[in-house]
């Protein structure tokens, strides 16, 4: 028993080490630039101000990351999955208790948060790699012209290896980030010992005094302080890969101490050596700058990798939830189905990162565009947290309002501070988020419009079945699967096949595939088979939004009774629709339908998405006027 307990604890700490590498890379690279930016707007670096800046960062980590995310938000898992789309789905899944069925804003807020996370995936690799490579210029200022080309090369390399998956190199992430956080803590502790008065930063009043005395610079100071907590959203987004316990261990025992000691150390350094030009790289002697730069670059690459993988997972969830069209998705691991690679998302993020590095050239310049998207995401998470605390935890209204109000006070303060960046580059991530939201909402709107049109043109299954009893239609051996809507109406593909070929299979199964608001479907809700008569059946297959919709595998699992799935005697009939835009629409609707048609043409075929055997698929075309 004792040996088993030791093994269990050892496994838990190994998982915490892995979580350290994947989850905390983003927030772990913040010391490269966050403290420096507090004094970039001609703020006097007096001892009082330095302690005030460290105090603001320290208490931001405590309130936002430790309390809000690690203590509370991590408890809101959707059957083990995390992230803002999962939280939105979780709230909607509990909507009956609070009457949220007809409140589309809950889902819209989730879409907004999801779109904003893509912008984080664009900016974080750019600013992290730039700030790391800039360490070269501390020792050799003449290398300033090489920073951008080196950063561009690293970013291209990061995205180029994505198609190979992260499984092989993932085992290195944890130890490297562990070394990084230990280094942060040791470097900070060295300067805290040299200037112990910096420990006054532990008093939150010092941060408030700092803002009061520097009220003319309060907005840019708060925006800079917020850089220390960017990456906090990743704690929740990566919940599906690691347990909440592993994330908490990694945060409280390694990440938080390392960050806190380093910010205090940077404040102490600038008190002892006011002439320091870079509050992070000057923590070491000149001979240690190059090794520290190499380690910082490795940490920046890992931080980028974590966000890129997060963007892939988010896209996979969005596709399953019907927010995006089917995209080409490659599974890079035979054992971990969560490791996916989406080429369109990968190359889009790479081009965006290259553009940002080329345009802004310095991490300090890019910091002007960083923060607005994440602060808005955190505000959105707080709004969803209120609904979740009421519907999932059944908190009393006063308790939900009190906790949410405290979070909103902090979130809105940071959001207001970051809104000043909009004209200085902050508009860019907002514009990208707007385009993503437009595409998501257009896809859902188009699918809903298509569904209504298909319902009008389809006929109830019972009408066709009754008609077959009066007509002699030739039946051939085997089973035919026809994809249909939730109501089980006769799909166009079946009508076209019957009209042109005058034949039906002896067994016809109307197949509806549904994605649930839960991350995984429980066994009792995975399938539902209903006999309709005349060899017709209606089969519902249900998948969670984090599951791979492998239809043949699901058919083998659920069709084990009198009706069995026989791959060699089954044919899948799919409809391939082309869309004509009606003339009696306004200009905006016509534009959206054109975009919807374009997205449909570029979607991955249903054959590949549902893992259907290509040799057993028949596609029948039809033109539908929208």
C-alpha positions as CSV (number, residue, x, y, z in Angstrom):
1,X,0.0,0.0,0.0
2,X,2.8,2.3,0.9
3,X,4.6,1.5,-2.4
4,X,1.4,2.2,-4.3
5,X,1.0,5.5,-2.6
6,X,4.5,6.5,-3.5
7,X,4.0,5.5,-7.1
8,X,0.8,7.5,-7.2
9,X,2.4,10.6,-5.8
10,X,5.3,10.2,-8.2
11,X,2.9,10.1,-11.1
12,X,1.1,13.2,-9.9
13,X,4.4,15.1,-9.7
14,X,5.4,13.9,-13.2
15,X,2.1,15.2,-14.5
16,X,2.7,18.5,-12.7
17,X,6.1,18.8,-14.4
18,X,4.5,18.1,-17.8
19,X,1.8,20.8,-17.0
20,X,4.6,23.2,-16.1
21,X,6.0,22.9,-19.6
22,X,2.8,23.2,-21.5
23,X,0.6,25.5,-19.4
24,X,3.0,28.1,-17.9
25,X,5.3,28.9,-20.8
26,X,3.3,32.0,-21.7
27,X,3.1,33.6,-18.3
28,X,6.6,32.4,-17.6
29,X,8.1,34.7,-20.3
30,X,6.3,37.8,-19.0
31,X,9.3,38.9,-16.8
32,X,11.3,39.5,-20.0
33,X,9.3,42.6,-20.7
34,X,6.5,43.3,-18.2
35,X,8.5,45.1,-15.4
36,X,10.5,47.1,-17.9
37,X,7.3,48.4,-19.6
38,X,6.1,49.9,-16.3
39,X,8.8,52.6,-16.6
40,X,8.8,53.0,-20.4
41,X,6.5,56.0,-20.3
42,X,9.0,58.3,-18.5
43,X,8.0,57.1,-15.1
44,X,10.6,57.9,-12.4
45,X,12.3,54.8,-11.2
46,X,12.5,55.8,-7.6
47,X,12.7,53.2,-4.8
48,X,9.0,53.9,-3.9
49,X,7.9,53.5,-7.5
50,X,9.9,50.4,-8.0
51,X,8.4,48.8,-4.9
52,X,4.9,49.9,-6.1
53,X,5.3,48.3,-9.5
54,X,6.5,45.0,-8.0
55,X,3.6,45.2,-5.6
56,X,1.0,45.6,-8.4
57,X,2.4,42.7,-10.3
58,X,2.6,40.5,-7.3
59,X,-0.9,41.1,-6.2
60,X,-2.2,40.8,-9.8
61,X,-0.7,37.3,-9.8
62,X,-2.4,36.5,-6.5
63,X,-5.9,37.9,-7.3
64,X,-6.2,37.0,-11.0
65,X,-4.2,33.9,-11.4
66,X,-4.1,32.3,-8.0
67,X,-7.6,33.1,-6.8
68,X,-9.7,33.6,-9.9
69,X,-8.2,31.0,-12.2
70,X,-6.3,28.4,-10.1
71,X,-8.7,28.3,-7.2
72,X,-12.1,28.9,-8.8
73,X,-12.2,28.8,-12.6
74,X,-10.3,25.4,-12.7
75,X,-13.2,23.8,-10.9
76,X,-15.6,24.6,-13.8
77,X,-14.5,21.8,-16.1
78,X,-16.8,20.4,-18.7
79,X,-16.3,16.7,-18.2
80,X,-12.6,17.3,-17.9
81,X,-12.3,20.0,-20.6
82,X,-11.5,23.6,-20.1
83,X,-11.4,26.8,-22.1
84,X,-13.9,29.5,-22.8
85,X,-15.9,27.6,-25.3
86,X,-16.2,24.7,-22.9
87,X,-17.3,27.1,-20.2
88,X,-19.9,28.6,-22.5
89,X,-21.2,25.1,-23.4
90,X,-21.2,24.2,-19.7
91,X,-23.4,27.2,-18.8
92,X,-25.8,26.4,-21.7
93,X,-25.9,22.8,-20.6
94,X,-27.3,24.0,-17.3
95,X,-29.6,26.6,-18.8
96,X,-32.8,24.8,-17.9
97,X,-32.3,25.6,-14.2
98,X,-31.9,29.3,-14.8
99,X,-34.0,29.8,-17.9
100,X,-31.1,30.5,-20.2
101,X,-32.5,28.4,-23.1
102,X,-33.4,31.4,-25.2
103,X,-30.5,33.6,-24.3
104,X,-28.1,33.5,-27.3
105,X,-25.7,36.0,-25.6
106,X,-24.2,33.2,-23.6
107,X,-23.0,31.4,-26.7
108,X,-22.1,34.7,-28.3
109,X,-19.9,35.6,-25.4
110,X,-18.2,32.2,-25.7
111,X,-17.5,32.9,-29.4
112,X,-16.0,36.3,-28.6
113,X,-13.6,34.8,-26.1
114,X,-12.7,32.0,-28.5
115,X,-11.9,34.5,-31.2
116,X,-9.8,36.6,-28.9
117,X,-7.7,33.6,-28.0
118,X,-6.6,33.3,-31.6
119,X,-5.1,36.8,-31.4
120,X,-3.2,35.7,-28.3
121,X,-1.8,32.9,-30.4
122,X,-0.6,35.5,-32.9
123,X,1.0,38.0,-30.6
124,X,2.5,35.8,-27.9
125,X,5.0,34.0,-30.2
126,X,6.0,37.3,-31.7
127,X,6.6,39.2,-28.5
128,X,8.1,36.3,-26.6
129,X,10.7,35.5,-29.2
130,X,11.5,39.1,-29.9
131,X,12.0,39.9,-26.2
132,X,14.2,36.8,-25.8
133,X,16.4,37.5,-28.8
134,X,16.8,41.1,-27.7
135,X,19.0,39.8,-24.9
136,X,21.8,39.7,-27.5
137,X,21.8,43.5,-27.8
138,X,22.5,43.9,-24.0
139,X,26.0,42.5,-24.4
140,X,26.5,43.4,-28.1
141,X,24.4,46.5,-29.1
142,X,25.8,46.2,-32.7
143,X,23.6,43.1,-33.1
144,X,20.4,45.2,-32.9
145,X,19.9,44.9,-36.7
146,X,20.0,41.1,-36.4
147,X,17.2,40.7,-33.9
148,X,14.4,40.8,-36.4
149,X,15.9,38.3,-38.9
150,X,16.8,35.9,-36.1
151,X,13.3,36.2,-34.6
152,X,11.7,35.6,-38.0
153,X,13.9,32.5,-38.5
154,X,12.9,31.1,-35.1
155,X,9.2,31.7,-35.7
156,X,9.3,30.0,-39.1
157,X,11.0,27.0,-37.5
158,X,8.4,26.8,-34.7
159,X,5.5,26.6,-37.2
160,X,7.4,24.4,-39.6
161,X,7.7,21.6,-37.0
162,X,4.0,21.6,-36.1
163,X,3.1,18.9,-38.6
164,X,5.4,16.5,-36.8
165,X,3.4,16.9,-33.6
166,X,4.7,17.8,-30.1
167,X,4.8,14.3,-28.6
168,X,8.5,13.7,-29.2
169,X,9.7,17.0,-27.9
170,X,7.0,17.5,-25.3
171,X,9.0,15.5,-22.7
172,X,11.6,18.2,-22.8
173,X,9.2,21.1,-22.2
174,X,8.7,20.4,-18.5
175,X,12.4,20.2,-17.5
176,X,13.3,23.3,-19.5
177,X,10.5,25.4,-18.1
178,X,11.4,24.1,-14.6
179,X,15.0,25.2,-15.1
180,X,13.6,28.6,-16.4
181,X,11.4,29.2,-13.3
182,X,14.2,28.1,-11.0
183,X,16.5,30.5,-12.8
184,X,13.9,33.3,-12.4
185,X,13.7,32.7,-8.7
186,X,17.4,32.4,-8.0
187,X,18.2,35.5,-10.0
188,X,15.5,37.5,-8.2
189,X,16.5,36.1,-4.8
190,X,20.1,37.3,-5.3
191,X,19.0,40.9,-5.7
192,X,16.4,40.7,-2.9
193,X,19.2,39.8,-0.5
194,X,21.2,42.7,-1.8
195,X,18.2,45.1,-1.3
196,X,15.9,43.6,1.3
197,X,13.8,46.8,1.5
198,X,12.1,45.7,-1.7
199,X,10.1,43.3,0.5
200,X,7.9,46.2,1.3
201,X,6.3,45.4,-2.0
202,X,4.4,42.6,-0.3
203,X,2.1,45.3,1.1
204,X,-0.6,46.0,-1.5
205,X,-0.9,49.6,-0.3
206,X,2.5,50.3,-2.0
207,X,0.9,49.5,-5.3
208,X,-2.0,51.8,-4.7
209,X,0.3,54.6,-3.6
210,X,2.3,54.1,-6.8
211,X,-0.7,54.7,-9.0
212,X,-1.8,57.7,-6.8
213,X,1.6,59.4,-7.1
214,X,2.0,58.7,-10.8
215,X,-1.7,59.3,-11.6
216,X,-0.7,61.0,-14.9
217,X,0.9,57.7,-16.0
218,X,-1.6,55.4,-14.3
219,X,-3.2,54.0,-17.5
220,X,0.1,52.9,-19.2
221,X,1.3,51.6,-15.8
222,X,-1.8,49.4,-15.4
223,X,-1.4,48.2,-19.0
224,X,2.2,47.2,-18.3
225,X,1.3,45.5,-15.1
226,X,-1.3,43.4,-17.0
227,X,1.5,41.9,-19.1
228,X,2.5,40.0,-16.0
229,X,-0.7,38.0,-15.9
230,X,-1.1,37.3,-19.7
231,X,-1.2,33.6,-20.0
232,X,-3.5,33.1,-17.1
233,X,-6.3,32.2,-19.5
234,X,-4.0,29.3,-20.7
235,X,-4.4,27.7,-17.3
236,X,-8.0,27.0,-18.0
237,X,-7.7,26.3,-21.7
238,X,-5.2,23.5,-21.1
239,X,-7.4,21.8,-18.4
240,X,-8.3,19.1,-20.9
241,X,-4.7,18.0,-21.1
242,X,-3.8,18.0,-17.4
243,X,-5.8,17.6,-14.2
244,X,-6.6,20.7,-12.1
245,X,-4.5,19.2,-9.3
246,X,-1.4,19.0,-11.5
247,X,-1.8,22.6,-12.7
248,X,-2.2,23.8,-9.1
249,X,0.9,22.0,-7.9
250,X,3.0,23.4,-10.8
251,X,1.7,26.9,-10.1
252,X,2.0,27.1,-6.3
253,X,5.3,25.2,-5.9
254,X,7.2,26.4,-9.0
255,X,5.7,29.0,-11.3
256,X,4.3,31.5,-8.8
257,X,7.4,31.6,-6.5
258,X,9.7,32.0,-9.5
259,X,7.6,34.9,-10.9
260,X,7.2,36.6,-7.6
261,X,10.9,36.4,-6.7
262,X,11.9,37.6,-10.1
263,X,9.7,40.7,-10.1
264,X,10.9,41.6,-6.6
265,X,14.4,41.0,-7.8
266,X,14.0,43.3,-10.8
267,X,12.7,46.0,-8.5
268,X,15.7,45.5,-6.2
269,X,18.2,45.5,-9.1
270,X,17.0,48.9,-10.3
271,X,17.3,50.3,-6.8
272,X,20.9,49.1,-6.4
273,X,21.8,49.9,-10.0
274,X,19.6,52.7,-11.4
275,X,21.7,52.9,-14.5
276,X,20.4,49.4,-15.7
277,X,19.0,49.6,-19.2
278,X,17.3,46.2,-19.1
279,X,15.8,45.2,-15.8
280,X,15.7,41.5,-16.7
281,X,19.0,40.7,-18.5
282,X,21.0,42.9,-16.1
283,X,20.0,40.5,-13.3
284,X,23.1,38.5,-14.4
285,X,26.7,39.5,-15.0
286,X,27.9,40.2,-18.5
287,X,29.2,36.7,-18.9
288,X,25.8,35.2,-18.0
289,X,23.8,37.2,-20.6
290,X,24.4,34.8,-23.5
291,X,23.4,31.6,-21.5
292,X,20.3,33.5,-20.1
293,X,19.4,34.6,-23.7
294,X,19.5,31.0,-24.9
295,X,17.4,29.8,-22.0
296,X,14.9,32.6,-22.5
297,X,14.7,31.8,-26.2
298,X,13.9,28.2,-25.4
299,X,11.3,29.3,-22.9
300,X,9.8,31.6,-25.6
301,X,9.6,28.8,-28.1
302,X,7.8,26.6,-25.6
303,X,5.4,29.4,-24.7
304,X,4.7,29.8,-28.4
305,X,4.2,26.0,-28.8
306,X,1.7,25.9,-26.0
307,X,-0.5,28.7,-27.5
308,X,-0.3,27.2,-31.0
309,X,-1.4,23.8,-29.7
310,X,-4.2,25.6,-27.9
311,X,-5.3,27.3,-31.1
312,X,-5.5,23.9,-32.7
313,X,-7.6,22.5,-29.8
314,X,-9.9,25.5,-29.9
315,X,-10.5,25.2,-33.6
316,X,-11.3,21.5,-33.2
317,X,-13.9,22.3,-30.6
318,X,-15.3,25.1,-32.7
319,X,-15.7,22.8,-35.7
320,X,-17.5,20.2,-33.5
321,X,-19.8,22.9,-32.0
322,X,-20.8,24.0,-35.5
323,X,-19.0,27.4,-35.4
324,X,-16.5,26.7,-38.2
325,X,-16.6,24.5,-41.3
326,X,-14.8,21.2,-41.4
327,X,-11.1,21.8,-41.8
328,X,-8.3,19.4,-42.6
329,X,-7.2,17.9,-39.3
330,X,-4.3,15.6,-38.8
331,X,-3.7,13.5,-35.7
332,X,0.0,13.6,-34.7
333,X,-0.2,11.0,-32.0
334,X,-1.5,7.4,-32.1
335,X,-2.3,7.4,-28.4
336,X,-3.3,11.1,-27.6
337,X,-6.3,12.1,-29.7
338,X,-6.0,15.7,-28.3
339,X,-2.8,16.2,-30.3
340,X,-4.1,17.6,-33.6
341,X,-2.6,19.6,-36.4
342,X,-4.6,21.9,-38.6
343,X,-2.6,23.2,-41.6
344,X,-4.8,26.3,-42.4
345,X,-4.7,27.5,-38.7
346,X,-0.9,26.9,-38.5
347,X,0.0,28.9,-41.6
348,X,-2.4,31.7,-40.8
349,X,-0.8,32.1,-37.3
350,X,2.7,31.9,-38.8
351,X,2.0,34.7,-41.4
352,X,0.4,36.8,-38.7
353,X,3.4,36.4,-36.4
354,X,5.9,37.2,-39.2
355,X,3.9,40.3,-40.0
356,X,3.8,41.5,-36.4
357,X,7.6,41.0,-36.0
358,X,8.3,42.8,-39.2
359,X,6.0,45.7,-38.5
360,X,6.8,46.3,-34.8
361,X,10.5,45.2,-34.8
362,X,10.9,45.5,-31.0
363,X,9.1,43.8,-28.1
364,X,8.5,47.2,-26.5
365,X,6.6,48.4,-29.6
366,X,4.6,45.1,-29.8
367,X,3.6,45.5,-26.2
368,X,1.4,48.4,-27.3
369,X,-0.7,45.8,-29.2
370,X,-0.6,43.2,-26.5
371,X,-3.0,43.0,-23.7
372,X,-6.3,44.4,-25.1
373,X,-7.4,41.0,-26.4
374,X,-6.5,39.1,-23.3
375,X,-8.0,41.6,-20.9
376,X,-11.2,41.4,-22.9
377,X,-11.1,37.6,-22.8
378,X,-10.7,37.6,-19.0
379,X,-13.7,40.0,-18.7
380,X,-15.7,37.6,-20.8
381,X,-14.6,34.7,-18.6
382,X,-15.8,36.6,-15.6
383,X,-19.3,37.2,-17.1
384,X,-19.6,33.4,-17.9
385,X,-18.3,32.6,-14.4
386,X,-21.2,34.5,-12.9
387,X,-23.7,32.3,-14.8
388,X,-21.7,29.2,-14.0
389,X,-21.6,29.9,-10.3
390,X,-25.4,30.3,-10.4
391,X,-26.3,27.4,-12.7
392,X,-23.6,24.8,-11.9
393,X,-22.6,25.5,-8.3
394,X,-26.0,27.0,-7.3
395,X,-24.5,29.8,-5.4
396,X,-26.7,32.3,-3.7
397,X,-27.2,35.5,-5.8
398,X,-25.4,37.7,-3.3
399,X,-22.4,35.4,-3.3
400,X,-22.2,35.2,-7.1
401,X,-22.6,39.0,-7.4
402,X,-20.0,39.8,-4.7
403,X,-17.3,37.5,-6.2
404,X,-18.1,38.4,-9.8
405,X,-18.2,42.2,-8.9
406,X,-14.7,42.0,-7.4
407,X,-13.3,40.2,-10.4
408,X,-15.1,42.7,-12.8
409,X,-13.6,45.6,-10.9
410,X,-10.1,44.3,-11.6
411,X,-10.9,43.1,-15.1
412,X,-12.5,46.3,-16.2
413,X,-9.7,48.4,-14.8
414,X,-7.2,46.5,-16.8
415,X,-9.5,46.5,-19.9
416,X,-9.8,50.3,-19.6
417,X,-6.0,50.7,-19.3
418,X,-5.4,48.5,-22.3
419,X,-8.1,50.2,-24.4
420,X,-5.7,53.2,-24.6
421,X,-3.5,50.9,-26.8
422,X,-6.1,50.6,-29.5
423,X,-4.8,53.5,-31.6
424,X,-1.2,52.3,-31.1
425,X,-1.6,48.9,-32.5
426,X,-4.3,47.4,-30.2
427,X,-6.8,47.7,-33.1
428,X,-5.0,44.9,-34.9
429,X,-5.9,41.9,-32.6
430,X,-9.5,43.4,-32.3
431,X,-9.8,43.5,-36.1
432,X,-8.6,39.9,-36.4
433,X,-11.1,38.8,-33.7
434,X,-13.9,40.7,-35.5
435,X,-13.1,38.8,-38.7
436,X,-13.1,35.4,-36.9
437,X,-16.4,36.2,-35.1
438,X,-17.9,37.2,-38.5
439,X,-16.8,33.9,-40.1
440,X,-18.1,31.9,-37.1
441,X,-21.5,33.7,-37.0
442,X,-21.8,33.6,-40.8
443,X,-21.2,29.8,-40.8
444,X,-23.8,29.2,-38.1
445,X,-26.3,31.6,-39.8
446,X,-25.7,29.9,-43.2
447,X,-26.1,26.4,-41.7
448,X,-29.3,27.4,-39.9
449,X,-30.7,28.9,-43.2
450,X,-29.7,25.8,-45.1
451,X,-31.3,23.6,-42.4
452,X,-34.6,25.5,-42.7
453,X,-34.5,25.2,-46.5
454,X,-33.8,21.5,-46.3
455,X,-36.6,20.9,-43.9
456,X,-39.0,22.6,-46.4
457,X,-37.9,20.4,-49.3
458,X,-37.7,17.1,-47.4
459,X,-40.7,15.0,-46.6
460,X,-41.4,13.1,-43.3
461,X,-40.0,9.6,-43.4
462,X,-43.4,8.1,-42.6
463,X,-44.9,9.5,-45.8
464,X,-42.3,7.8,-47.9
465,X,-42.6,4.5,-46.0
466,X,-46.4,4.5,-46.4
467,X,-46.0,5.2,-50.1
468,X,-43.6,2.2,-50.4
469,X,-46.3,-0.1,-49.1
470,X,-48.4,0.8,-52.2
471,X,-45.6,0.7,-54.8
472,X,-43.3,-2.1,-55.9
473,X,-39.8,-0.5,-55.5
474,X,-36.9,-2.8,-56.2
475,X,-34.8,-3.5,-53.1
476,X,-31.2,-4.7,-53.3
477,X,-29.1,-6.4,-50.7
478,X,-27.1,-4.4,-48.2
479,X,-27.5,-1.4,-45.9
480,X,-27.6,2.2,-47.1
481,X,-26.8,5.1,-44.7
482,X,-28.2,8.5,-45.5
483,X,-27.1,11.5,-43.5
484,X,-30.2,13.4,-42.3
485,X,-31.4,16.2,-39.9
486,X,-32.4,15.8,-36.3
487,X,-36.1,15.3,-37.2
488,X,-35.3,12.3,-39.4
489,X,-36.8,13.8,-42.6
490,X,-36.0,12.1,-45.9
491,X,-32.8,13.7,-47.2
492,X,-32.4,14.9,-50.8
493,X,-29.8,12.3,-51.5
494,X,-32.3,9.5,-50.9
495,X,-35.0,11.1,-53.0
496,X,-32.5,11.7,-55.9
497,X,-31.3,8.1,-55.6
498,X,-34.8,6.8,-55.7
499,X,-35.9,9.1,-58.5
500,X,-32.9,8.4,-60.8
501,X,-32.1,4.7,-60.0
502,X,-35.5,3.5,-59.0
503,X,-34.0,1.3,-56.3
504,X,-33.5,1.1,-52.5
505,X,-31.4,-1.1,-50.3
506,X,-33.1,-3.7,-48.2
507,X,-32.0,-1.8,-45.1
508,X,-32.1,2.0,-45.1
509,X,-30.8,3.9,-42.1
510,X,-31.3,7.6,-41.7
511,X,-28.2,8.7,-39.8
512,X,-28.1,11.9,-37.7
513,X,-24.8,12.9,-36.1
514,X,-25.1,15.4,-33.2
515,X,-22.5,17.2,-31.2
516,X,-23.3,17.7,-27.6
517,X,-22.5,20.7,-25.3
518,X,-20.5,18.3,-23.2
519,X,-16.9,17.5,-24.0
520,X,-17.6,13.7,-24.1
521,X,-20.8,11.8,-24.5
522,X,-21.7,9.3,-21.8
523,X,-22.3,5.7,-23.0
524,X,-26.1,5.8,-22.5
525,X,-26.5,8.8,-24.7
526,X,-24.1,7.9,-27.5
527,X,-26.7,6.3,-29.8
528,X,-30.4,5.8,-30.2
529,X,-31.9,3.4,-32.9
530,X,-35.5,3.6,-33.8
531,X,-37.3,1.2,-36.2
532,X,-39.6,3.0,-38.7
533,X,-40.9,0.1,-40.8
534,X,-40.3,-1.1,-44.4
535,X,-36.6,-1.7,-43.6
536,X,-36.2,2.0,-42.5
537,X,-34.5,3.0,-39.2
538,X,-33.5,6.3,-37.7
539,X,-30.2,6.3,-35.9
540,X,-28.9,9.2,-33.8
541,X,-25.1,9.2,-33.0
542,X,-23.9,11.7,-30.4
543,X,-20.3,12.9,-29.8
544,X,-18.9,15.3,-27.3
545,X,-17.2,18.5,-28.8
546,X,-13.8,17.1,-27.8
547,X,-14.3,13.7,-29.4
548,X,-13.4,12.6,-32.9
549,X,-16.7,11.8,-34.9
550,X,-15.6,8.5,-36.2
551,X,-18.8,7.2,-37.5
552,X,-17.8,3.6,-38.6
553,X,-16.3,3.0,-35.1
554,X,-19.5,4.3,-33.5
555,X,-21.6,2.1,-35.7
556,X,-19.6,-1.0,-34.7
557,X,-20.1,-0.1,-31.1
558,X,-23.8,0.6,-31.1
559,X,-25.2,-1.8,-33.8
560,X,-24.7,-5.1,-32.0
561,X,-28.3,-6.4,-31.9
562,X,-30.5,-7.7,-34.7
563,X,-29.2,-5.0,-37.0
564,X,-25.4,-5.2,-37.2
565,X,-23.0,-2.9,-39.0
566,X,-21.3,-4.8,-41.8
567,X,-18.7,-2.6,-43.5
568,X,-18.5,-4.6,-46.7
569,X,-22.3,-4.6,-47.2
570,X,-22.9,-1.0,-46.3
571,X,-22.9,2.1,-48.5
572,X,-22.9,5.8,-47.3
573,X,-24.9,8.2,-49.5
574,X,-23.9,11.8,-49.0
575,X,-25.4,15.0,-50.6
576,X,-23.0,17.5,-52.2
577,X,-24.9,20.7,-52.4
578,X,-24.1,23.8,-54.5
579,X,-25.7,27.0,-53.5
580,X,-27.4,29.7,-55.6
581,X,-28.0,33.0,-54.0
582,X,-31.6,34.2,-54.3
583,X,-32.1,37.6,-55.9
584,X,-34.7,38.8,-53.4
585,X,-32.1,39.3,-50.6
586,X,-30.6,42.6,-49.5
587,X,-26.9,43.3,-50.1
588,X,-25.7,42.2,-46.6
589,X,-27.5,38.9,-46.8
590,X,-26.1,38.2,-50.3
591,X,-22.6,39.0,-49.1
592,X,-22.9,36.7,-46.1
593,X,-24.3,33.9,-48.4
594,X,-21.3,34.4,-50.8
595,X,-18.9,34.0,-47.8
596,X,-20.9,31.0,-46.6
597,X,-20.7,29.3,-50.0
598,X,-16.9,30.0,-50.1
599,X,-16.5,28.4,-46.7
600,X,-18.5,25.4,-47.7
601,X,-16.4,24.8,-50.9
602,X,-13.2,24.9,-48.9
603,X,-14.5,22.6,-46.1
604,X,-13.1,19.2,-45.6
605,X,-15.3,16.6,-47.3
606,X,-17.7,14.7,-44.9
607,X,-16.0,11.4,-46.0
608,X,-12.7,12.4,-44.3
609,X,-14.3,14.2,-41.4
610,X,-16.5,11.3,-40.3
611,X,-13.8,8.7,-41.2
612,X,-16.1,7.1,-43.7
613,X,-14.5,4.4,-46.0
614,X,-14.0,6.2,-49.3
615,X,-14.7,3.0,-51.3
616,X,-18.2,2.8,-49.7
617,X,-19.3,6.4,-50.3
618,X,-21.6,7.6,-53.0
619,X,-22.2,11.4,-53.4
620,X,-25.2,12.8,-55.1
621,X,-25.3,16.5,-56.1
622,X,-28.0,19.0,-55.8
623,X,-28.4,22.8,-56.2
624,X,-30.1,24.7,-53.4
625,X,-31.3,28.2,-53.6
626,X,-30.6,30.2,-50.5
